[in-house]
Amino acid sequence: MNTLRFVLLFLFAAWSGFLSANHTLENPYDSLAFVPSNQSGAKAYGILRGDLEKSSPKQALEHIQFIRDLSKKKSDKVLVCTYYETLAHYYSIVNDSLNALSTNYHETAVQFARDNALNDQHVRQLYALANYYFTYARKSVSYGYFREVLLLIDKYGEKSISGVWQYYITMGRYFYDIKEYELSRDALQQVLKYETRLNDREYFNTMNTLGLIATIEGDYEQANSYFKIVYEKSKVAVDSAWMGISYGNMGNVFARQNNHGEALKHFFVDYNYNSKSWGDVQSALGSLKKIAETYYIMGDYDKALLRTNEYLDKMERKPARYMALSEMFNLKVKLLNKLGLESELLETLKQYNHYNSLAISFENEAAIDAMKLAEEKQKFQALYSESRRNKIILLCLLVLVAGGAVVGLLYFLRNRKNTLIKEEPVLEPENTERYDVSTIIHSKKPYAVQNSPPVLVSKELRDHLDLNLMNDRNWGDFKDLFDADFPDFFVEIGDKYDGLSESDLRLLALLYLNLSNKELADKLSISPEGVKKAKQRLKKKLSLRLVQTAD
């Protein structure tokens, strides 16, 4: 009997040891040993999300140590970055907020990549840090990091950056959120260069954001074309969530055009698709809110109240939702008054006041962040302008040192022929483009203007040209001063051309001042190539061809 018990205990111990050893071997990060280094960060992030669903936070944290051990075993510095990055993601997911540990590991990953000249990782870790702040609504902090990511991609070259289009997609959405529509569009156009490498949802996301930009700018035909592409492609991919999202966005276009019947149909499609368990819950609730608001506009108060209650029952009570909750409780108050349902009115007013107070508090924080963001933009623009000036000064010095004799000779010859030059018409440099804005004002018939006289402006307007005109407040002041110097400009432009956005008016005003493409790029915080694209888009809107002027 004792022998049998001993044998059973021995077998149990052996089996326990086997299970323990097997468990050790099945660390979820084992597969990183067989993944190319430049893909390890993305792979580790996917593993982390899955591990946190199956394991306790403590176990998941212990599993991450495998990455550190693997990096030592393989002497792989990229895996060291992956280790720091995964820890950063772990603490942000577990705490669901900004926190010191997550921030520290993100910054450590960036510093390690920079110190070890890991260019690909330098971009990835800087992007991860920017996206971390963006995720938790610190857009002002994100701004400088995202702009640095763009500079590094330009410095190192897109071909050397793994999955560069994924960075462009996020930055496209970020710049859209902070109303930098030109930067957003430029980033998304870069994404489309990699169309064959995009997965379905990356493509849908890109086209959808381009559609949102077109909607904001009032180009509804273009916006709907983007949304329809998303709908048709997502239909082929059997992605009902994106089918709903695209239809909901088409509904927004109809709503902007006061076609409430069509808008309502589209909102219902989004709600029906995305209210399913596999759908996008926030898109569904967003469309449900618009359904209630549309019924109210159409005067169908019973249906509006029914959808309002449905929304309030389903919407989560989180800080990011406070404003929407406040708006819907306010709508419910109006509906109860319209329908004479006074029994619920007092409680609904209490709920409205409660969430309105929370929303104001939350919006105050957002307003502070927005002010910081404006300062960050201006600071970045100042640094950019200073950098450009320094480069120009250095280039000029080099030219002076290397070509002094040649310059002197040219100067002498120029003086000898000064009289002849004065008699000849001044020819415009070739291969430059600029609108003749006075032509746009006075006539729709385009013609080339040679020897355009300089535009005289007040000292105040000239001083405002040195400010960042992408800042809404600076642009408003500049527009007032411009209107004082040229009182008929915006009036006549508005009379002749409908649907011009603030971006269009800003570009037209600066063109009227005879600024070069480089100067326009500086004022608009975009590249010279972006200026050319902006001119092309304006040309299409105005149905005018470009005329040749000095750059």
C-alpha positions in Angstrom: 0.0 0.0 0.0 2.8 2.4 0.9 4.6 1.5 -2.3 1.5 2.3 -4.3 1.0 5.7 -2.6 4.7 6.5 -3.2 4.3 5.6 -7.0 1.2 7.8 -7.2 2.9 10.7 -5.5 5.9 10.4 -7.8 3.7 10.3 -10.9 1.7 13.4 -9.7 4.9 15.3 -9.0 6.3 14.4 -12.4 3.1 15.4 -14.1 3.1 18.7 -12.2 6.7 19.4 -13.2 5.8 18.6 -16.8 2.9 21.1 -16.7 5.0 23.7 -15.1 7.8 23.3 -17.7 5.2 23.3 -20.5 3.7 26.5 -19.1 7.1 28.1 -19.0 7.7 27.2 -22.7 4.3 28.6 -23.7 5.1 32.2 -23.0 2.9 34.2 -25.4 6.0 36.2 -26.7 7.8 33.0 -27.8 6.9 33.7 -31.4 9.0 36.9 -31.4 12.1 34.7 -31.7 10.9 34.0 -35.3 9.7 37.4 -36.3 11.9 40.0 -38.2 13.2 42.6 -35.7 11.5 45.5 -37.5 8.1 43.8 -37.0 8.6 42.8 -33.4 7.0 46.0 -31.9 3.7 45.5 -33.8 3.7 41.8 -33.1 4.3 42.3 -29.4 1.5 44.9 -29.1 -1.0 42.4 -30.6 0.3 39.7 -28.2 -0.1 42.1 -25.2 -3.7 42.9 -26.0 -4.6 39.2 -26.2 -2.6 38.3 -23.1 -4.4 40.9 -21.0 -7.7 39.3 -22.0 -6.6 35.8 -20.9 -4.1 36.5 -18.0 -4.1 38.6 -14.9 -2.2 42.0 -15.1 0.5 40.5 -12.9 1.0 37.5 -15.1 0.9 39.6 -18.2 3.7 41.8 -16.8 5.8 38.7 -16.0 5.4 37.5 -19.5 6.8 40.7 -20.9 10.2 40.0 -19.3 10.7 37.3 -22.0 11.3 40.1 -24.5 14.2 41.4 -22.4 15.7 38.0 -22.1 15.3 37.3 -25.8 17.0 40.6 -26.6 20.0 39.6 -24.5 20.1 36.2 -26.0 20.0 37.5 -29.6 22.0 40.7 -28.8 19.3 42.5 -30.6 18.9 46.2 -29.8 15.6 46.5 -31.7 14.2 44.0 -29.2 15.3 46.3 -26.4 13.2 49.0 -27.9 10.3 46.5 -28.2 10.7 45.6 -24.5 10.4 49.3 -23.4 7.6 50.0 -25.8 5.6 46.9 -24.6 6.0 48.0 -21.0 4.8 51.4 -21.9 1.7 50.0 -23.7 1.1 47.7 -20.7 0.9 50.5 -18.1 -1.3 52.7 -20.4 -3.8 49.9 -21.1 -3.9 48.7 -17.5 -4.4 52.2 -16.1 -6.4 53.5 -19.1 -4.8 56.9 -18.6 -1.6 58.9 -18.8 0.7 57.8 -16.1 4.3 58.2 -15.1 5.4 54.6 -15.7 4.0 54.5 -19.3 5.4 57.9 -20.1 8.8 57.0 -18.7 9.1 53.7 -20.8 8.0 55.5 -24.0 10.6 58.2 -23.4 13.2 55.5 -22.6 12.4 53.7 -25.9 12.8 56.9 -27.9 16.2 57.8 -26.1 17.5 54.2 -26.6 16.7 54.3 -30.3 18.3 57.7 -30.8 21.4 56.8 -28.8 21.9 53.6 -30.8 21.2 55.2 -34.2 18.2 52.9 -34.8 16.5 55.1 -37.4 13.5 52.9 -38.0 12.9 52.5 -34.3 13.6 56.2 -33.7 10.6 57.0 -35.9 8.4 54.2 -34.4 9.1 55.0 -30.8 8.6 58.8 -31.3 5.3 58.0 -33.1 4.3 55.7 -30.3 4.9 58.5 -27.8 3.0 61.0 -29.9 0.1 58.6 -30.3 0.0 57.9 -26.6 -0.6 61.6 -25.8 -3.1 61.8 -28.7 -5.1 58.8 -27.3 -5.5 60.5 -24.0 -6.5 63.9 -25.4 -3.2 65.7 -24.9 -3.2 67.1 -28.5 -0.9 70.0 -27.6 1.8 67.6 -26.4 1.3 65.3 -29.4 1.8 68.1 -31.9 5.6 68.6 -31.6 6.2 64.8 -31.6 4.1 64.2 -34.7 5.8 67.1 -36.5 9.2 65.6 -35.5 8.0 62.2 -36.9 7.3 63.9 -40.3 10.8 65.5 -40.2 12.5 62.2 -39.4 10.6 60.3 -42.1 11.8 63.0 -44.6 15.4 62.8 -43.2 15.7 59.0 -43.2 13.6 58.3 -46.2 10.2 56.5 -46.4 11.8 53.3 -47.8 13.8 52.8 -44.6 10.7 53.1 -42.3 8.7 49.9 -41.8 5.0 50.3 -42.2 5.4 54.0 -42.7 1.8 54.3 -44.1 0.4 53.3 -40.7 2.1 56.4 -39.2 0.6 58.6 -41.9 -2.9 57.2 -41.3 -2.8 58.2 -37.6 -1.2 61.6 -38.3 -3.8 62.2 -41.0 -6.5 61.7 -38.4 -4.7 63.7 -35.7 -4.2 66.7 -38.0 -7.8 66.5 -39.0 -8.9 66.5 -35.3 -6.8 69.7 -34.7 -8.2 71.3 -37.9 -4.9 71.3 -39.8 -6.6 70.1 -42.9 -3.8 70.6 -45.4 -1.4 68.6 -43.3 -4.0 65.9 -42.8 -4.7 65.7 -46.6 -1.0 65.6 -47.4 -0.4 62.7 -44.9 -3.4 60.8 -46.3 -2.2 61.3 -49.9 1.1 59.7 -48.8 -0.9 56.7 -47.5 -2.5 56.1 -50.9 1.0 55.7 -52.4 1.0 52.4 -50.5 -2.5 51.3 -51.5 -1.4 47.8 -52.5 0.1 47.3 -49.0 -2.9 48.6 -47.0 -5.3 46.2 -45.3 -9.0 46.9 -45.8 -9.5 48.9 -42.7 -6.4 51.1 -43.3 -7.8 51.9 -46.7 -11.3 52.6 -45.4 -9.9 54.8 -42.6 -7.8 56.8 -45.1 -10.6 57.4 -47.6 -13.1 58.2 -44.9 -10.9 60.9 -43.4 -10.4 62.5 -46.8 -14.2 62.5 -47.1 -14.5 64.2 -43.7 -12.1 66.9 -44.8 -14.1 67.5 -48.0 -17.3 67.7 -45.9 -15.8 70.3 -43.6 -14.6 72.3 -46.6 -18.1 72.2 -48.2 -17.1 70.0 -51.2 -20.1 67.7 -50.7 -19.8 66.0 -54.1 -16.2 65.0 -53.4 -17.0 64.0 -49.9 -19.8 61.6 -51.0 -17.5 60.1 -53.6 -15.0 59.2 -50.9 -17.8 57.7 -48.7 -19.3 55.8 -51.5 -15.9 54.2 -52.3 -15.6 53.1 -48.7 -19.1 51.7 -48.7 -18.6 49.7 -52.0 -15.2 48.4 -50.9 -16.4 47.5 -47.4 -19.4 45.7 -48.9 -17.1 43.6 -51.0 -15.0 42.9 -47.9 -18.2 42.1 -45.9 -17.2 44.6 -43.3 -20.6 45.7 -42.0 -19.1 48.2 -39.4 -17.4 50.3 -42.2 -20.5 49.9 -44.4 -22.4 51.6 -41.6 -19.8 54.3 -40.8 -19.6 55.3 -44.5 -23.4 55.5 -44.8 -23.6 57.5 -41.6 -21.1 60.0 -43.0 -23.1 60.3 -46.2 -26.0 61.1 -43.9 -24.0 64.0 -42.4 -23.5 65.4 -45.9 -27.3 65.3 -46.5 -27.9 66.9 -43.1 -25.6 69.8 -44.0 -27.6 70.3 -47.2 -30.9 70.3 -45.1 -32.1 67.1 -46.8 -33.3 65.6 -43.6 -35.3 62.8 -45.1 -32.2 61.3 -46.9 -30.0 62.1 -43.9 -32.4 60.1 -41.6 -32.3 57.0 -44.0 -28.5 57.0 -43.9 -28.3 57.4 -40.1 -30.6 54.4 -39.7 -28.4 52.3 -41.9 -25.4 53.1 -39.8 -27.3 52.4 -36.6 -28.7 49.1 -37.8 -25.2 47.9 -39.0 -23.2 49.0 -36.0 -25.6 48.3 -33.1 -24.8 44.6 -33.7 -22.3 42.9 -31.4 -19.6 43.0 -34.0 -20.3 46.6 -35.0 -18.7 50.0 -34.1 -20.7 51.0 -31.0 -19.7 54.6 -31.0 -20.6 55.0 -34.6 -24.0 53.5 -33.9 -24.7 55.7 -30.9 -23.5 58.8 -32.9 -26.1 58.0 -35.6 -28.7 57.3 -33.0 -28.1 60.8 -31.6 -28.4 62.3 -35.1 -31.7 60.4 -35.7 -33.2 61.9 -32.5 -32.0 65.4 -33.5 -33.3 65.0 -37.0 -36.8 63.9 -35.9 -36.8 67.0 -33.6 -36.0 69.2 -36.6 -38.7 67.5 -38.6 -41.3 68.1 -35.8 -41.8 64.4 -35.0 -41.4 64.8 -31.3 -42.7 61.3 -30.2 -40.1 59.5 -32.3 -37.5 62.0 -31.3 -38.2 61.3 -27.6 -38.2 57.6 -28.2 -34.7 57.7 -29.8 -33.4 60.2 -27.2 -34.3 57.8 -24.4 -32.8 54.9 -26.3 -29.5 56.9 -26.7 -29.4 57.9 -23.0 -29.9 54.3 -21.9 -27.0 53.0 -24.0 -24.4 55.8 -23.8 -21.6 55.2 -21.3 -21.0 57.8 -18.6 -17.4 58.7 -19.4 -15.8 62.2 -19.5 -15.4 62.1 -23.2 -19.2 61.6 -23.5 -20.3 64.4 -21.1 -20.9 67.0 -23.8 -23.0 64.5 -25.9 -25.0 63.5 -22.8 -25.6 67.1 -21.9 -26.8 67.9 -25.4 -29.2 64.9 -25.3 -30.6 65.7 -21.9 -31.1 69.2 -23.1 -33.0 67.8 -26.2 -35.1 65.7 -23.9 -36.1 68.8 -21.8 -37.3 70.5 -25.0 -39.2 67.4 -26.1 -40.9 67.0 -22.7 -42.0 70.6 -22.9 -43.3 70.1 -26.5 -45.2 67.0 -25.5 -46.5 68.4 -22.1 -44.9 65.5 -20.1 -44.1 67.5 -17.0 -43.7 64.4 -14.7 -40.3 63.7 -16.1 -39.2 67.3 -16.6 -37.6 67.9 -13.1 -35.5 64.8 -13.1 -34.4 65.4 -16.7 -33.4 69.0 -15.8 -31.3 67.7 -12.9 -29.5 65.3 -15.3 -28.9 68.0 -17.8 -27.5 70.4 -15.2 -25.3 67.6 -13.8 -23.8 66.6 -17.2 -23.6 70.2 -18.4 -21.5 71.1 -15.4 -19.2 68.1 -16.0 -19.0 68.9 -19.7 -18.0 72.5 -19.0 -15.3 71.3 -16.6 -14.1 68.8 -19.2 -14.3 71.4 -22.0 -12.3 73.9 -19.8 -9.5 71.3 -19.7 -9.8 70.9 -23.5 -9.8 74.7 -24.0 -6.5 74.9 -22.0 -5.1 72.1 -24.1 -6.2 74.0 -27.2 -4.4 77.1 -26.1 -1.3 75.1 -25.5 -1.7 73.6 -28.9 -1.9 77.0 -30.5 1.3 78.0 -28.7 3.0 74.8 -29.8 2.1 75.4 -33.4 3.4 79.0 -33.2 6.5 77.8 -31.5 7.1 75.1 -34.1 6.5 77.6 -36.9 9.0 80.0 -35.3 11.6 77.3 -35.0 10.9 76.2 -38.6 11.2 79.8 -39.9 14.4 80.3 -37.9 15.9 77.1 -39.2 15.1 78.2 -42.8 16.7 81.6 -42.2 19.8 80.0 -40.8 20.1 77.7 -43.8 19.6 80.6 -46.2 22.2 82.7 -44.4 24.7 79.8 -44.4 24.0 79.1 -48.1 24.5 82.8 -48.9 27.9 82.9 -47.1 29.1 79.8 -49.0 28.0 81.3 -52.3 29.8 84.6 -51.4 33.0 82.8 -50.4 33.0 80.4 -53.4 31.8 82.8 -56.1 32.9 86.3 -55.1 34.8 86.9 -58.2 32.0 85.7 -60.5 29.5 87.9 -58.6 31.7 90.9 -59.0 32.0 90.3 -62.7 28.2 89.9 -63.1 27.6 93.1 -61.1 30.0 95.0 -63.4 28.3 93.7 -66.6 24.9 94.4 -65.1 25.8 98.1 -64.5 27.1 98.5 -68.0 23.8 97.3 -69.4 21.7 99.1 -66.9 20.1 101.5 -69.4 19.2 98.7 -71.8 17.7 96.7 -69.0 15.5 99.6 -67.9 14.1 100.0 -71.4 13.3 96.3 -71.8 10.2 94.8 -70.2 10.8 92.8 -67.0 10.3 89.1 -68.0 8.8 86.7 -65.5 10.8 83.6 -64.6 9.7 80.5 -66.3 8.1 77.5 -64.6 6.5 79.4 -61.8 2.8 79.6 -61.0 0.6 82.2 -59.4 -3.0 83.4 -59.7 -3.5 87.0 -60.8 -6.1 87.7 -58.1 -7.1 91.1 -59.5 -8.2 89.2 -62.6 -10.3 86.9 -60.4 -12.0 89.9 -58.8 -12.8 91.9 -61.9 -13.4 89.3 -64.6 -13.9 85.6 -65.0 -11.8 85.7 -68.2 -8.2 84.8 -67.3 -5.3 86.6 -68.8 -1.5 86.7 -68.2 -0.3 89.8 -66.4 3.3 90.9 -66.9 5.0 93.6 -64.8 2.4 93.4 -62.0 2.9 96.4 -59.7 3.7 95.9 -56.1 0.8 95.7 -53.7 1.0 98.5 -51.0 -0.2 97.5 -47.5 -0.4 99.2 -44.1 2.3 98.7 -41.5 -0.1 96.8 -39.3 -1.0 94.3 -42.0 2.7 93.9 -42.9 3.5 93.2 -39.2 0.7 90.5 -39.1 2.4 88.7 -42.0 5.1 87.7 -39.5 2.6 85.7 -37.4 1.3 82.2 -37.8 -1.8 82.7 -40.0 -2.9 79.1 -39.4 -3.8 80.3 -35.9 -7.6 81.2 -35.9 -7.1 84.3 -33.8 -4.1 85.6 -35.9 -6.0 84.9 -39.1 -9.1 86.8 -37.8 -7.0 89.9 -37.0 -5.1 89.6 -40.3 -8.4 89.4 -42.2 -9.8 92.5 -40.5 -6.6 94.5 -41.4 -6.6 93.1 -44.9 -10.3 94.2 -45.3 -9.3 97.7 -44.1 -6.6 97.9 -46.8 -8.6 96.3 -49.5 -12.3 96.8 -48.6 -13.8 95.3 -51.7 -11.7 92.2 -51.9 -13.6 89.7 -49.8 -17.0 91.2 -50.8 -16.4 90.8 -54.5 -14.8 87.4 -54.2 -17.9 86.3 -52.2 -20.3 87.8 -54.8 -18.6 86.0 -57.7 -17.8 82.6 -56.1 -20.0 80.6 -53.7 -18.7 78.0 -51.3 -15.2 79.3 -50.7 -13.7 78.0 -47.4 -11.6 80.0 -45.0 -8.6 78.1 -46.4 -9.5 79.3 -49.9 -9.9 82.9 -48.7 -6.6 82.8 -46.8 -4.7 81.5 -49.9 -6.4 84.1 -52.1 -5.5 87.0 -49.8 -1.8 85.9 -49.6 -1.7 85.5 -53.4 -3.0 89.0 -53.8 0.0 90.2 -51.8 2.3 88.7 -54.4 3.9 86.2 -52.0 6.2 83.6 -53.6 5.5 79.8 -53.2 8.3 79.6 -50.6 6.7 82.5 -48.6 3.3 80.9 -48.9 4.6 77.6 -47.6 6.1 79.5 -44.6 2.8 81.3 -43.8 0.6 78.3 -44.3 2.9 75.8 -42.5 3.0 73.5 -45.5 5.7 72.5 -48.0 6.2 74.3 -51.3 4.8 71.2 -53.0 1.7 71.5 -50.8 1.3 75.1 -52.0 1.2 74.0 -55.6 -1.4 71.4 -54.7 -3.5 74.0 -52.9 -3.3 76.3 -55.9 -4.4 73.4 -58.1 -7.4 72.8 -55.9 -8.3 76.5 -55.9 -7.9 76.6 -59.6 -10.4 73.8 -60.0 -12.9 75.6 -57.7 -12.6 78.8 -59.6 -12.5 77.2 -63.1 -9.5 79.4 -63.9 -6.1 78.5 -65.3 -2.9 79.6 -63.6 -0.9 82.5 -65.0 2.8 83.0 -65.0 4.3 85.3 -62.3 7.6 85.7 -60.5 8.3 83.1 -57.7 
